[in-house]
């Protein structure tokens, strides 16, 4: 057995265990909500999907080991990315050659990508699966809860990176090009695009479950950051026109007018 296959098998097993824990915790929190006073529910509603992510801590509870690990990996990668972005600004202002960063993914980023793919695969219905609308097993809901927690953590750290990237990239076209190289190889360029595509695909297969998981509103929170960064791209007017036109028409127009 290859080392990568063993790693995938280990991750797969951990996700199953954590999904069962999530299902049990969902049940416990539902019981807490049922026993809570009306005043408490109105003032401090429980968000059962985000408890123990490390963002929203519940008093007296510890973060899940798996979520803790994911959070630490994301934090480390985000810190490294911010450091690289600041180094880009320093090098350009000092008229130094740009740093040649390896295009190979780091071990941490590769592990996160494997985890993300396995997590999504747990929610993807098989060809022979018959799902009764609006009814899902506790284990499946547990995986959905893990997806929301993971998405919350990923969006938080990307939300820390993009403002720094946008601030540096707005200085000049060279700054934008160098910043784009860095961002393209980090959480924003590797994990986010695949996660968005995966969720869109899952929506087409099992919209009810994905809406129940609640990860989509978290992704929507990144739109403003992404929009600000993309507006700095040279030639964005042409790209926008091409995207809004029939395929190839605007391209032919620009070629004739060059």
C-alpha positions, 0 to 999 in steps of 0.5 A: 500500500502506498503511503498516500493511500494509507494517509487517505485511509487514516483521514477517512477513518478520522472523519467517520469518528468525528462525524459520529461525535458531531451527531452525538453533540447535535443531539446533546445541544438540541436537548440543551436548547429544549431545556433552555429558558426562553430568555436565554434562547432569545439573548444567546442562541446556540449555533450548534454547527459552530460550537468548538470550531475555535472561533466560537468556543463554548464554555467548559468544552474543548475543541475537537482534536480534528478541528484543532488540527485543521485550525492550526494548519490553516493558521500556520499557512495563513501566517506564512502567506502574510509573511510572504506578501510583506516580503514581496512589498519589501523586495519591490520597494528595495528594488530587489529581484522577486523571491522564487517560491516553490510551486510544489504544495507544502505538506500541510497544504497537501494534507488539508486538500486531502482532508477537504476532498475526503470530507466532500466525498462523504456528502456525495451520494452514490449512484445507487443511493436513494435519499428521502427528501428532508431526512438524513442520517445523524452521521451524514448531518455530522459530516455536514456540520464538519463541513461548516466548521471547516468552511468557517475556519478556511474563510476566517483565515482567507479573510485575514490574507486577502486584505493584506494582499489587496493593500500591497497589490494596489501599489502597482501592476508589478505588486499585483503580479507578485502578490497574485503568484503568492496567493495562487499557491496558498489557501485562496488559490488551492483550497477555495476554488475546489471547495466552491466547485465541490459545493456547487456540485453537491448542491446539484446532487443534494441541495437539501443536505448542503443547505442544512449544513449551512456552509454557503453563507460563510463562503458568501462572506468572502465575496467582498474581499475577492471583489476588491482584489479582482478589481485591481487586475490589469485588463479587468474591463476586458475580462468582464466584457468577455465574461458577459458576452457570448463566447468569443464575440468580445475577443473578436472585437478586441482583436479587430481593434488592436 
